[in-house]
Structures are given as C-alpha cells and as structure tokens.
Amino acid sequence: MSRFTRIFVTLFVLSLTAVSGFASATNYTLWINGRTGGGVVGNYNSFTYWGPDTTAAGINKKSVNWDGYNSISSQNGKIRDALDCFCTGPNWCYVATHSAGDLMMGYTLANYGASSRLKKNASPNSAGVCGNSDGTSQTGWNIKWVRAASGAGGGSELSDAGSWAVSEPLVKDLKTTTARAMYNHNNTANVWFYMYAGAKGTLYSGILPGQDDEAVAYHSTGGVAGSSGGSYCNPSDWFCNDLTLGTAANEGGSAKWSFHSVSFRDDNESHNHYANGNWGGIVGVVRTAVVNSAN
C-alpha cells in the first residue's frame, strides 16, 4: 500500500469516526417534579406526577423523579444523576420544572453547575444511574434552558403559615426566607430560567401576597429577587405593583434574579397550580411551550 493510500485510508476512517460521534448526539427533555412527588424514583419513564406518558412533552422526554417530601439537599443527588445521564458528552437537555422542582434545579446549578462531571452513556440502571461513556469529564452540564411552571425558588407563604404539613422537611425548605437564602439564585451557570406564573387563586389563598395560583405567589413564580417575598400582580390590578414580562424590573423597581425571564403571566387568571395527573394548570402552559421548542 502506497504512502498516499495509507494517508487517504486514515483520513477516511477518522472522518467516519467524526460522523459517527456527531450522529450519536441526542437531545432530551427532563421534567422535574415538585412537592408530593408521585413518579417512581429512578425510573425516567414514570410520569405519574405529570399525566399520561403518551402525551407529547418534548423530544425524548424523561421524568426526573424525587420524593417531593425530603429536603432539597438530601434529594438533590437524584437530579444530578439524571443530568449526568442525559446532559453530558455530546448530549443536550431541555429542562422543565414544577413548583419545588424550580427550587431543586436552581440549587443544583448554583452549587454544582461548575463542578466536574464524568460523561455518561445515557443508559440508566434501575436506580437511575448511568455508566461512564469514555472516562473523560466536563464542567457542568449541557442545558439549553429551564422552563419553570409555578416556580417556587422564592418559597411560598403557605409554608410560612404552616398551611402544609409542617413535619415535612421540604416544607421547611419552602419557607420564603429559607428558600431565598438557600443558594445564590443569581448563579445559574449561565442557564436561562423562563418563568410561567399562574394566577387562578382562591379565597383561601389570601395569605399569598399579590397574584397567585393557589400555592405560590408571583414574587416566586416571576423570579423576583430579594430576601423575602413581595406583592406583585397583573396590570389590571391597581392595588399592587405589576410583575413585568421578560427581564425588565417590575413596577416599583424590584429586579428579577439574573438569567430569569418571565415568559408567561396569567393575565386572564385562568391557570392554577395543579397538574391534576393530566398535565393541567400552569403545567399545561409549559408543556405546550416545551413541545413547540424542545426538539
């Protein structure tokens, strides 16, 4: 074999390897539940918390299940396992969260978003843990964006008032001052959080300031910065400051956390907090957005 032929064959093999590596890249859509849980932990195909698993919910959808009861810190390893599995190496992820799932994801990125992660093979075992792919590592995860349905990164006054079972470790984490001091909400490892705020509240949710979806108020679902919650509303409400769309400061001058943008504000007060096992409430709004953009 001539020297020229050997060089040609070598280049041809390398090109096939490059094409093969490129073709193996996959996008995934991860759904991270909130309080109460429901899906089987470790089973990324268990969508009990959300609704029928036959419903479209983004490309290669996976349900990242945690128990929705214990503390954010104690359950966080479940989320890191999923991100390692599906969002390392050539693979990229879209992430959707609900309620305390927003607190969970924010905590993950603030504390581990710049950590060294071994690249995984996207083939989880029964515990939801994947094997190493090639033995190399990377910094953080490959995440395109996070879309938060009724994000509870700023906590809820229902937790402050003991309206939920006060013995739950997660409820203690969801106190407004605790949630807001838990991690640096401005540190998202440069991943954008797109916030979806529901406003179909009820009379019994009167302890929630401003507009709310029965469980979480606009100060949290809108990603408003600060050490405690405030009162924010739709433009039609004259009695409190407006929650603005996008990244702009709210009426009255309060800022949103860095890399947080309000994509949906429930001006018609049509969407409550609950998925109701059928992708309902504000979760349904996020699901539609994910279907249209996670591909």
PASEBA-1860 file (N, C-alpha, C; in nm, 3 decimals):
! residues 295
1> MSRFTRIF> 0.086/-0.120/0.000/0.000/0.000/0.000/0.090/0.125/0.000 ~ 0.065/0.214/-0.091/0.146/0.334/-0.101/0.123/0.427/0.017 ~ 0.219/0.517/0.038/0.206/0.615/0.148/0.082/0.701/0.129 ~ 0.056/0.741/0.003/-0.062/0.823/-0.026/-0.191/0.748/0.009 ~ -0.194/0.619/-0.026/-0.313/0.538/0.002/-0.336/0.524/0.152 ~ -0.225/0.501/0.228/-0.238/0.488/0.373/-0.293/0.616/0.435 ~ -0.245/0.731/0.389/-0.294/0.860/0.441/-0.441/0.877/0.409 ~ -0.479/0.840/0.287/-0.619/0.854/0.247/-0.711/0.767/0.332
9> VTLFVLSL> -0.668/0.641/0.353/-0.749/0.548/0.435/-0.761/0.600/0.577 ~ -0.650/0.650/0.631/-0.652/0.703/0.768/-0.750/0.819/0.781 ~ -0.744/0.911/0.687/-0.834/1.026/0.690/-0.978/0.983/0.673 ~ -1.001/0.883/0.591/-1.137/0.833/0.569/-1.194/0.773/0.696 ~ -1.111/0.693/0.765/-1.156/0.631/0.892/-1.185/0.738/0.996 ~ -1.098/0.838/1.004/-1.120/0.947/1.102/-1.248/1.023/1.071 ~ -1.276/1.043/0.943/-1.398/1.115/0.907/-1.521/1.035/0.944 ~ -1.515/0.903/0.925/-1.628/0.818/0.965/-1.649/0.823/1.115
17> TAVSGFAS> -1.539/0.824/1.190/-1.548/0.832/1.337/-1.613/0.962/1.380 ~ -1.574/1.072/1.314/-1.630/1.203/1.348/-1.779/1.206/1.318 ~ -1.817/1.152/1.202/-1.958/1.149/1.165/-2.037/1.064/1.261 ~ -1.979/0.948/1.299/-2.046/0.859/1.394/-2.068/0.928/1.527 ~ -1.964/1.002/1.575/-1.977/1.073/1.702/-2.082/1.181/1.696 ~ -2.086/1.251/1.581/-2.186/1.356/1.565/-2.327/1.298/1.562 ~ -2.343/1.185/1.494/-2.475/1.125/1.479/-2.528/1.073/1.612 ~ -2.436/1.043/1.706/-2.480/0.985/1.833/-2.532/1.090/1.930
25> ATNYTLWI> -2.513/1.217/1.898/-2.562/1.324/1.987/-2.714/1.321/1.992 ~ -2.769/1.333/2.113/-2.913/1.324/2.134/-2.961/1.436/2.226 ~ -3.077/1.490/2.197/-3.141/1.587/2.286/-3.246/1.516/2.371 ~ -3.255/1.558/2.497/-3.354/1.502/2.589/-3.432/1.616/2.655 ~ -3.554/1.586/2.698/-3.635/1.681/2.775/-3.659/1.623/2.912 ~ -3.609/1.689/3.015/-3.621/1.640/3.152/-3.730/1.717/3.226 ~ -3.818/1.644/3.295/-3.926/1.703/3.374/-3.899/1.675/3.522 ~ -3.885/1.782/3.601/-3.851/1.769/3.742/-3.970/1.809/3.828
33> NGRTGGGV> -4.023/1.715/3.904/-4.146/1.736/3.982/-4.125/1.825/4.104 ~ -4.237/1.861/4.166/-4.236/1.941/4.287/-4.282/1.860/4.408 ~ -4.343/1.928/4.503/-4.386/1.868/4.629/-4.485/1.754/4.604 ~ -4.480/1.654/4.688/-4.561/1.531/4.690/-4.506/1.422/4.600 ~ -4.432/1.456/4.496/-4.376/1.353/4.410/-4.486/1.267/4.347 ~ -4.457/1.140/4.326/-4.557/1.051/4.268/-4.499/0.952/4.169 ~ -4.401/0.996/4.090/-4.335/0.905/3.997/-4.239/0.812/4.069 ~ -4.206/0.700/4.006/-4.113/0.604/4.065/-3.971/0.660/4.057
41> VGNYNSFT> -3.909/0.679/4.171/-3.774/0.736/4.176/-3.676/0.641/4.107 ~ -3.598/0.694/4.014/-3.503/0.613/3.939/-3.555/0.566/3.805 ~ -3.688/0.574/3.787/-3.750/0.533/3.660/-3.782/0.658/3.580 ~ -3.705/0.684/3.477/-3.722/0.806/3.399/-3.840/0.801/3.302 ~ -3.909/0.688/3.300/-4.029/0.676/3.216/-4.157/0.677/3.298 ~ -4.146/0.706/3.427/-4.262/0.710/3.516/-4.313/0.854/3.528 ~ -4.424/0.884/3.459/-4.477/1.020/3.452/-4.602/1.038/3.539 ~ -4.619/0.957/3.641/-4.739/0.963/3.725/-4.767/1.103/3.778
49> YWGPDTTA> -4.663/1.175/3.816/-4.680/1.309/3.872/-4.744/1.403/3.771 ~ -4.710/1.385/3.644/-4.747/1.482/3.541/-4.877/1.451/3.470 ~ -4.890/1.327/3.423/-5.006/1.289/3.345/-4.973/1.170/3.257 ~ -5.057/1.138/3.160/-5.030/1.023/3.073/-4.893/1.033/3.006 ~ -4.819/0.922/3.008/-4.686/0.926/2.947/-4.691/0.926/2.795 ~ -4.812/0.910/2.740/-4.829/0.915/2.595/-4.843/1.058/2.544 ~ -4.859/1.154/2.635/-4.875/1.294/2.596/-4.741/1.353/2.551 ~ -4.745/1.425/2.441/-4.623/1.490/2.392/-4.572/1.590/2.496
57> AGINKKSV> -4.441/1.585/2.524/-4.384/1.675/2.625/-4.237/1.702/2.596 ~ -4.204/1.721/2.469/-4.067/1.750/2.430/-3.994/1.625/2.381 ~ -3.888/1.646/2.309/-3.813/1.537/2.249/-3.752/1.446/2.356 ~ -3.765/1.315/2.336/-3.707/1.216/2.427/-3.732/1.251/2.573 ~ -3.857/1.268/2.610/-3.892/1.315/2.744/-3.855/1.212/2.851 ~ -3.809/1.264/2.964/-3.773/1.182/3.080/-3.827/1.248/3.205 ~ -3.880/1.168/3.295/-3.933/1.219/3.422/-3.828/1.199/3.531 ~ -3.775/1.309/3.581/-3.670/1.303/3.684/-3.739/1.303/3.820
65> NWDGYNSI> -3.765/1.186/3.872/-3.848/1.173/3.992/-3.765/1.179/4.120 ~ -3.811/1.261/4.214/-3.760/1.261/4.350/-3.881/1.259/4.442 ~ -3.862/1.236/4.571/-3.977/1.202/4.655/-4.070/1.318/4.687 ~ -4.029/1.444/4.665/-4.118/1.557/4.690/-4.155/1.573/4.835 ~ -4.075/1.516/4.924/-4.105/1.520/5.068/-3.983/1.562/5.149 ~ -3.871/1.500/5.122/-3.750/1.530/5.198/-3.682/1.658/5.147 ~ -3.577/1.698/5.215/-3.515/1.827/5.186/-3.453/1.832/5.047 ~ -3.437/1.953/4.997/-3.375/1.974/4.867/-3.235/1.914/4.866
73> SSQNGKIR> -3.156/1.939/4.970/-3.018/1.891/4.972/-3.011/1.739/4.973 ~ -3.100/1.674/5.049/-3.093/1.528/5.060/-3.139/1.457/4.934 ~ -3.225/1.519/4.856/-3.277/1.459/4.734/-3.203/1.503/4.608 ~ -3.112/1.598/4.622/-3.050/1.659/4.505/-2.968/1.562/4.421 ~ -2.917/1.458/4.482/-2.839/1.360/4.408/-2.919/1.296/4.295 ~ -3.051/1.283/4.313/-3.136/1.225/4.208/-3.135/1.313/4.083 ~ -3.134/1.443/4.104/-3.133/1.535/3.990/-2.996/1.532/3.923 ~ -2.889/1.530/4.002/-2.755/1.525/3.943/-2.734/1.396/3.865
81> DALDCFCT> -2.789/1.285/3.914/-2.780/1.159/3.840/-2.843/1.173/3.702 ~ -2.960/1.235/3.696/-3.030/1.250/3.568/-2.955/1.343/3.474 ~ -2.905/1.454/3.527/-2.831/1.548/3.444/-2.702/1.483/3.393 ~ -2.636/1.405/3.478/-2.516/1.333/3.433/-2.551/1.235/3.321 ~ -2.662/1.164/3.339/-2.704/1.063/3.241/-2.727/1.122/3.103 ~ -2.807/1.229/3.098/-2.863/1.274/2.970/-2.805/1.406/2.918 ~ -2.727/1.475/3.001/-2.684/1.610/2.963/-2.533/1.626/2.965 ~ -2.461/1.518/2.936/-2.315/1.525/2.928/-2.269/1.466/2.795
89> GPNWCYVA> -2.140/1.483/2.767/-2.086/1.432/2.641/-2.146/1.507/2.524 ~ -2.191/1.436/2.421/-2.249/1.502/2.304/-2.396/1.539/2.323 ~ -2.456/1.494/2.433/-2.600/1.510/2.454/-2.635/1.641/2.523 ~ -2.752/1.693/2.488/-2.802/1.819/2.545/-2.942/1.800/2.601 ~ -2.976/1.886/2.699/-3.106/1.875/2.765/-3.184/2.005/2.763 ~ -3.314/1.989/2.750/-3.412/2.092/2.786/-3.468/2.049/2.921 ~ -3.493/2.143/3.011/-3.542/2.108/3.144/-3.670/2.184/3.174 ~ -3.772/2.112/3.221/-3.897/2.173/3.268/-3.917/2.135/3.414
97> THSAGDLM> -3.959/2.232/3.494/-3.978/2.207/3.637/-4.118/2.251/3.680 ~ -4.160/2.201/3.794/-4.286/2.246/3.853/-4.265/2.275/4.001 ~ -4.310/2.392/4.045/-4.314/2.428/4.186/-4.177/2.410/4.253 ~ -4.167/2.319/4.352/-4.039/2.300/4.421/-3.932/2.242/4.331 ~ -3.970/2.192/4.213/-3.870/2.148/4.117/-3.783/2.263/4.070 ~ -3.837/2.384/4.071/-3.760/2.504/4.038/-3.655/2.531/4.145 ~ -3.694/2.521/4.271/-3.600/2.536/4.382/-3.490/2.431/4.371 ~ -3.530/2.309/4.337/-3.434/2.200/4.323/-3.334/2.226/4.210
105> MGYTLANY> -3.384/2.271/4.096/-3.296/2.294/3.981/-3.204/2.414/4.006 ~ -3.260/2.518/4.066/-3.177/2.635/4.098/-3.065/2.598/4.194 ~ -3.097/2.520/4.295/-2.998/2.473/4.393/-2.889/2.391/4.323 ~ -2.930/2.307/4.229/-2.836/2.220/4.158/-2.735/2.301/4.079 ~ -2.784/2.397/4.003/-2.694/2.476/3.918/-2.605/2.569/4.000 ~ -2.661/2.629/4.105/-2.581/2.721/4.187/-2.467/2.649/4.258 ~ -2.491/2.525/4.300/-2.393/2.452/4.379/-2.306/2.356/4.298 ~ -2.357/2.309/4.186/-2.285/2.206/4.111/-2.269/2.240/3.962
113> GASSRLKK> -2.321/2.353/3.918/-2.319/2.387/3.777/-2.180/2.407/3.720 ~ -2.082/2.431/3.806/-1.944/2.448/3.760/-1.855/2.333/3.806 ~ -1.916/2.225/3.853/-1.839/2.111/3.902/-1.796/2.020/3.787 ~ -1.699/1.936/3.812/-1.652/1.841/3.713/-1.746/1.721/3.710 ~ -1.795/1.686/3.590/-1.891/1.576/3.574/-1.834/1.472/3.477 ~ -1.834/1.347/3.516/-1.794/1.240/3.425/-1.901/1.224/3.318 ~ -1.860/1.210/3.195/-1.956/1.192/3.086/-2.018/1.053/3.096 ~ -2.149/1.047/3.078/-2.224/0.922/3.096/-2.283/0.872/2.964
121> NASPNSAG> -2.332/0.748/2.967/-2.375/0.681/2.844/-2.525/0.684/2.818 ~ -2.602/0.757/2.898/-2.748/0.770/2.879/-2.821/0.638/2.883 ~ -2.764/0.539/2.956/-2.829/0.409/2.973/-2.841/0.381/3.123 ~ -2.947/0.431/3.186/-2.958/0.421/3.332/-2.991/0.281/3.380 ~ -2.943/0.248/3.501/-2.985/0.124/3.566/-3.114/0.149/3.643 ~ -3.157/0.054/3.722/-3.286/0.065/3.792/-3.288/0.176/3.896 ~ -3.170/0.222/3.937/-3.161/0.331/4.035/-3.151/0.467/3.967 ~ -3.151/0.467/3.832/-3.142/0.594/3.760/-3.001/0.644/3.742
129> VCGNSDGT> -2.903/0.556/3.757/-2.762/0.594/3.744/-2.706/0.536/3.615 ~ -2.635/0.617/3.539/-2.578/0.573/3.412/-2.429/0.541/3.426 ~ -2.380/0.458/3.334/-2.239/0.425/3.333/-2.157/0.532/3.263 ~ -2.026/0.526/3.284/-1.936/0.621/3.218/-1.929/0.590/3.069 ~ -1.912/0.695/2.989/-1.904/0.674/2.844/-1.760/0.648/2.801 ~ -1.673/0.747/2.815/-1.536/0.730/2.768/-1.431/0.762/2.874 ~ -1.477/0.785/2.998/-1.383/0.812/3.106/-1.340/0.956/3.119 ~ -1.385/1.042/3.026/-1.348/1.183/3.034/-1.455/1.261/3.111
137> SQTGWNIK> -1.420/1.383/3.147/-1.513/1.466/3.224/-1.534/1.599/3.154 ~ -1.629/1.675/3.205/-1.659/1.808/3.155/-1.700/1.896/3.271 ~ -1.708/2.025/3.249/-1.754/2.117/3.353/-1.904/2.138/3.339 ~ -1.977/2.105/3.444/-2.122/2.124/3.444/-2.193/2.036/3.342 ~ -2.313/2.083/3.303/-2.397/2.004/3.214/-2.433/2.083/3.089 ~ -2.476/2.011/2.985/-2.520/2.073/2.860/-2.671/2.098/2.869 ~ -2.710/2.217/2.909/-2.852/2.251/2.928/-2.885/2.371/2.842 ~ -2.986/2.358/2.759/-3.025/2.466/2.669/-3.105/2.573/2.744
145> WVRAASGA> -3.197/2.532/2.830/-3.275/2.626/2.911/-3.356/2.549/3.015 ~ -3.413/2.624/3.109/-3.508/2.569/3.207/-3.638/2.647/3.193 ~ -3.751/2.576/3.187/-3.882/2.641/3.189/-3.953/2.598/3.318 ~ -3.989/2.697/3.399/-4.041/2.671/3.533/-4.190/2.702/3.541 ~ -4.271/2.599/3.564/-4.414/2.616/3.587/-4.436/2.643/3.735 ~ -4.490/2.760/3.769/-4.513/2.797/3.908/-4.388/2.775/3.992 ~ -4.279/2.837/3.952/-4.152/2.816/4.019/-4.154/2.860/4.165 ~ -4.109/2.772/4.253/-4.107/2.801/4.396/-3.966/2.830/4.446
153> GGGSELSD> -3.881/2.882/4.358/-3.746/2.917/4.400/-3.743/3.026/4.507 ~ -3.851/3.104/4.516/-3.861/3.207/4.618/-3.946/3.167/4.736 ~ -3.985/3.039/4.742/-4.065/2.989/4.854/-4.212/3.025/4.844 ~ -4.287/2.983/4.945/-4.431/3.010/4.949/-4.476/3.044/5.090 ~ -4.563/3.143/5.099/-4.619/3.183/5.229/-4.706/3.074/5.290 ~ -4.751/2.977/5.209/-4.826/2.865/5.266/-4.736/2.783/5.357 ~ -4.610/2.777/5.325/-4.514/2.711/5.412/-4.487/2.795/5.536 ~ -4.475/2.927/5.517/-4.453/3.017/5.632/-4.564/3.003/5.736
161> AGSWAVSE> -4.687/2.990/5.686/-4.804/2.989/5.774/-4.840/2.851/5.826 ~ -4.768/2.749/5.781/-4.798/2.613/5.825/-4.922/2.555/5.759 ~ -4.960/2.609/5.643/-5.077/2.556/5.572/-5.051/2.418/5.515 ~ -4.923/2.385/5.494/-4.885/2.249/5.456/-4.833/2.179/5.580 ~ -4.822/2.046/5.572/-4.776/1.967/5.687/-4.638/2.014/5.730 ~ -4.630/2.071/5.849/-4.505/2.133/5.893/-4.397/2.031/5.924 ~ -4.433/1.902/5.934/-4.332/1.800/5.964/-4.250/1.762/5.842 ~ -4.295/1.802/5.723/-4.222/1.766/5.602/-4.093/1.848/5.592
169> PLVKDLKT> -3.979/1.782/5.574/-3.854/1.857/5.558/-3.861/1.955/5.440 ~ -3.927/1.917/5.331/-3.935/2.005/5.215/-4.012/2.132/5.247 ~ -4.117/2.121/5.327/-4.196/2.238/5.362/-4.111/2.340/5.438 ~ -4.020/2.292/5.520/-3.928/2.383/5.589/-3.840/2.456/5.489 ~ -3.797/2.384/5.385/-3.716/2.447/5.280/-3.795/2.551/5.202 ~ -3.927/2.532/5.193/-4.010/2.620/5.112/-4.055/2.747/5.184 ~ -4.014/2.766/5.307/-4.039/2.895/5.372/-3.969/3.003/5.292 ~ -4.034/3.117/5.277/-3.982/3.218/5.183/-3.839/3.261/5.216
177> TTARAMYN> -3.812/3.290/5.342/-3.677/3.336/5.376/-3.575/3.224/5.363 ~ -3.617/3.101/5.392/-3.526/2.986/5.381/-3.492/2.958/5.235 ~ -3.595/2.952/5.151/-3.573/2.924/5.008/-3.484/3.029/4.944 ~ -3.505/3.154/4.980/-3.430/3.263/4.917/-3.285/3.271/4.967 ~ -3.259/3.213/5.083/-3.123/3.214/5.138/-3.050/3.081/5.114 ~ -3.117/2.987/5.051/-3.061/2.852/5.037/-2.941/2.846/4.944 ~ -2.940/2.931/4.841/-2.830/2.933/4.745/-2.833/3.068/4.674 ~ -2.733/3.095/4.593/-2.727/3.219/4.517/-2.814/3.205/4.392
185> HNNTANVW> -2.933/3.263/4.395/-3.027/3.248/4.284/-2.979/3.316/4.156 ~ -2.883/3.407/4.169/-2.826/3.473/4.051/-2.725/3.385/3.978 ~ -2.680/3.280/4.045/-2.581/3.189/3.986/-2.654/3.069/3.925 ~ -2.674/3.074/3.796/-2.743/2.965/3.726/-2.650/2.892/3.630 ~ -2.521/2.913/3.643/-2.423/2.858/3.548/-2.456/2.905/3.406 ~ -2.509/3.027/3.398/-2.544/3.092/3.271/-2.658/3.022/3.196 ~ -2.736/2.943/3.267/-2.854/2.879/3.208/-2.975/2.969/3.233 ~ -3.053/2.994/3.130/-3.171/3.079/3.145/-3.288/3.001/3.205
193> FYMYAGAK> -3.357/3.066/3.301/-3.480/3.016/3.359/-3.596/3.099/3.302 ~ -3.686/3.035/3.231/-3.803/3.103/3.177/-3.923/3.070/3.266 ~ -3.981/3.176/3.324/-4.080/3.160/3.430/-4.222/3.170/3.377 ~ -4.309/3.083/3.429/-4.451/3.079/3.390/-4.534/3.093/3.516 ~ -4.604/3.206/3.528/-4.673/3.241/3.653/-4.824/3.229/3.638 ~ -4.885/3.138/3.713/-5.030/3.122/3.713/-5.096/3.215/3.812 ~ -5.227/3.245/3.788/-5.294/3.343/3.874/-5.437/3.304/3.911 ~ -5.472/3.177/3.894/-5.608/3.136/3.929/-5.612/3.096/4.076
201> GTLYSGIL> -5.602/3.195/4.162/-5.604/3.171/4.305/-5.745/3.160/4.359 ~ -5.758/3.135/4.488/-5.889/3.125/4.553/-5.887/3.207/4.681 ~ -6.003/3.219/4.744/-6.012/3.299/4.867/-5.922/3.245/4.977 ~ -5.911/3.110/4.986/-5.831/3.056/5.095/-5.683/3.079/5.076 ~ -5.643/3.122/4.955/-5.501/3.152/4.934/-5.473/3.299/4.960 ~ -5.557/3.363/5.040/-5.541/3.505/5.069/-5.413/3.538/5.144 ~ -5.351/3.439/5.207/-5.226/3.467/5.277/-5.109/3.482/5.178 ~ -5.134/3.448/5.052/-5.031/3.466/4.949/-5.041/3.609/4.897
209> PGQDDEAV> -4.933/3.686/4.895/-4.939/3.826/4.855/-4.955/3.841/4.704 ~ -5.032/3.941/4.662/-5.049/3.969/4.520/-5.119/3.856/4.448 ~ -5.084/3.838/4.321/-5.144/3.733/4.240/-5.080/3.598/4.273 ~ -5.162/3.492/4.267/-5.110/3.359/4.297/-5.191/3.252/4.225 ~ -5.143/3.129/4.230/-5.211/3.017/4.162/-5.268/2.916/4.261 ~ -5.290/2.958/4.385/-5.340/2.880/4.498/-5.228/2.825/4.585 ~ -5.104/2.823/4.534/-4.995/2.766/4.613/-4.871/2.854/4.618 ~ -4.842/2.926/4.509/-4.722/3.008/4.502/-4.757/3.143/4.440
217> AYHSTGGV> -4.701/3.249/4.498/-4.732/3.385/4.454/-4.636/3.432/4.345 ~ -4.676/3.540/4.279/-4.598/3.596/4.168/-4.453/3.631/4.205 ~ -4.428/3.670/4.329/-4.290/3.708/4.364/-4.195/3.591/4.341 ~ -4.246/3.467/4.357/-4.164/3.349/4.335/-4.176/3.298/4.193 ~ -4.300/3.284/4.144/-4.319/3.231/4.009/-4.265/3.326/3.903 ~ -4.245/3.453/3.939/-4.188/3.550/3.847/-4.039/3.574/3.866 ~ -3.977/3.499/3.957/-3.832/3.511/3.976/-3.788/3.644/4.031 ~ -3.870/3.706/4.118/-3.836/3.837/4.173/-3.728/3.822/4.281
225> AGSSGGSY> -3.621/3.899/4.270/-3.509/3.890/4.362/-3.543/3.950/4.498 ~ -3.459/3.920/4.596/-3.478/3.977/4.729/-3.474/3.869/4.835 ~ -3.465/3.912/4.960/-3.453/3.818/5.071/-3.588/3.771/5.123 ~ -3.696/3.834/5.079/-3.831/3.792/5.120/-3.929/3.821/5.008 ~ -4.048/3.766/5.019/-4.149/3.782/4.914/-4.213/3.920/4.916 ~ -4.275/3.958/4.804/-4.346/4.085/4.794/-4.477/4.063/4.721 ~ -4.552/4.170/4.702/-4.683/4.164/4.638/-4.674/4.214/4.494 ~ -4.702/4.124/4.399/-4.696/4.157/4.256/-4.820/4.103/4.186
233> CNPSDWFC> -4.866/4.180/4.087/-4.996/4.149/4.027/-4.994/4.163/3.875 ~ -5.111/4.137/3.814/-5.133/4.163/3.673/-5.160/4.313/3.654 ~ -5.141/4.366/3.533/-5.164/4.509/3.510/-5.305/4.556/3.542 ~ -5.403/4.464/3.538/-5.542/4.504/3.565/-5.568/4.530/3.713 ~ -5.476/4.489/3.800/-5.493/4.507/3.944/-5.425/4.637/3.986 ~ -5.501/4.731/4.038/-5.450/4.863/4.074/-5.385/4.867/4.213 ~ -5.397/4.757/4.288/-5.359/4.762/4.429/-5.222/4.706/4.462 ~ -5.149/4.661/4.359/-5.010/4.622/4.383/-4.931/4.637/4.254
241> NDLTLGTA> -4.800/4.634/4.266/-4.713/4.657/4.151/-4.720/4.542/4.051 ~ -4.706/4.577/3.923/-4.714/4.477/3.816/-4.588/4.391/3.813 ~ -4.609/4.262/3.790/-4.500/4.173/3.752/-4.478/4.194/3.602 ~ -4.360/4.232/3.560/-4.336/4.259/3.419/-4.292/4.132/3.347 ~ -4.314/4.130/3.216/-4.266/4.022/3.134/-4.117/4.041/3.104 ~ -4.051/3.935/3.063/-3.910/3.941/3.030/-3.822/3.962/3.153 ~ -3.710/4.029/3.131/-3.612/4.050/3.238/-3.621/4.189/3.301 ~ -3.710/4.271/3.250/-3.720/4.409/3.298/-3.757/4.416/3.445
249> ANEGGSAK> -3.713/4.524/3.512/-3.752/4.547/3.650/-3.904/4.556/3.659 ~ -3.959/4.513/3.770/-4.104/4.519/3.790/-4.148/4.661/3.822 ~ -4.278/4.685/3.811/-4.331/4.815/3.854/-4.289/4.837/4.000 ~ -4.241/4.954/4.028/-4.189/4.982/4.162/-4.039/4.966/4.172 ~ -3.977/4.903/4.068/-3.832/4.899/4.061/-3.765/4.770/4.104 ~ -3.839/4.673/4.158/-3.773/4.549/4.202/-3.719/4.471/4.083 ~ -3.606/4.407/4.103/-3.540/4.333/3.995/-3.572/4.185/4.001 ~ -3.550/4.120/3.889/-3.557/3.973/3.885/-3.415/3.919/3.903
257> WSFHSVSF> -3.406/3.793/3.944/-3.274/3.731/3.953/-3.210/3.726/3.815 ~ -3.078/3.725/3.813/-3.005/3.712/3.687/-3.044/3.583/3.616 ~ -3.049/3.590/3.483/-3.083/3.475/3.400/-3.224/3.421/3.430 ~ -3.313/3.508/3.476/-3.454/3.474/3.496/-3.539/3.569/3.412 ~ -3.630/3.514/3.336/-3.715/3.594/3.248/-3.857/3.542/3.254 ~ -3.955/3.630/3.269/-4.096/3.589/3.275/-4.147/3.572/3.132 ~ -4.177/3.448/3.095/-4.229/3.416/2.962/-4.380/3.422/2.957 ~ -4.445/3.392/3.072/-4.592/3.389/3.074/-4.642/3.444/3.207
265> RDDNESHN> -4.732/3.542/3.197/-4.801/3.599/3.313/-4.950/3.576/3.288 ~ -5.018/3.517/3.383/-5.156/3.473/3.364/-5.253/3.590/3.379 ~ -5.255/3.678/3.280/-5.339/3.798/3.286/-5.487/3.767/3.295 ~ -5.529/3.653/3.242/-5.671/3.615/3.245/-5.709/3.533/3.367 ~ -5.611/3.508/3.455/-5.633/3.432/3.578/-5.701/3.299/3.548 ~ -5.642/3.224/3.454/-5.703/3.101/3.404/-5.633/2.973/3.451 ~ -5.513/2.986/3.508/-5.434/2.866/3.534/-5.396/2.855/3.682 ~ -5.434/2.743/3.743/-5.396/2.722/3.882/-5.265/2.642/3.891
273> HYANGNWG> -5.234/2.598/4.009/-5.103/2.538/4.037/-5.092/2.392/3.995 ~ -5.204/2.323/3.982/-5.202/2.177/3.988/-5.209/2.108/3.852 ~ -5.122/2.007/3.834/-5.123/1.928/3.711/-5.241/1.831/3.709 ~ -5.289/1.791/3.830/-5.405/1.701/3.843/-5.391/1.572/3.764 ~ -5.269/1.523/3.752/-5.247/1.397/3.683/-5.280/1.399/3.536 ~ -5.293/1.519/3.478/-5.330/1.529/3.337/-5.268/1.651/3.271 ~ -5.144/1.685/3.312/-5.073/1.797/3.253/-5.157/1.924/3.260 ~ -5.226/1.944/3.372/-5.319/2.055/3.386/-5.255/2.180/3.445
281> GIVGVVRT> -5.340/2.282/3.467/-5.297/2.407/3.528/-5.184/2.473/3.452 ~ -5.098/2.541/3.525/-4.986/2.612/3.463/-4.887/2.515/3.399 ~ -4.887/2.389/3.445/-4.802/2.287/3.382/-4.838/2.269/3.236 ~ -4.968/2.278/3.205/-5.012/2.264/3.067/-4.958/2.373/2.977 ~ -4.946/2.495/3.030/-4.890/2.606/2.952/-4.744/2.579/2.920 ~ -4.670/2.531/3.020/-4.529/2.500/2.999/-4.513/2.382/2.903 ~ -4.599/2.281/2.918/-4.590/2.166/2.827/-4.604/2.210/2.682 ~ -4.700/2.298/2.654/-4.718/2.347/2.517/-4.593/2.419/2.468
289> AVVNSAN> -4.536/2.502/2.554/-4.413/2.574/2.516/-4.299/2.478/2.491 ~ -4.289/2.375/2.572/-4.182/2.276/2.556/-4.200/2.199/2.425 ~ -4.321/2.157/2.396/-4.347/2.085/2.271/-4.306/2.169/2.150 ~ -4.329/2.298/2.160/-4.300/2.388/2.047/-4.153/2.423/2.034 ~ -4.074/2.400/2.139/-3.935/2.447/2.134/-3.829/2.344/2.172 ~ -3.868/2.233/2.233/-3.771/2.130/2.271/-3.769/2.023/2.163 ~ -3.674/2.035/2.071/-3.669/1.939/1.961/-3.523/1.910/1.922
END
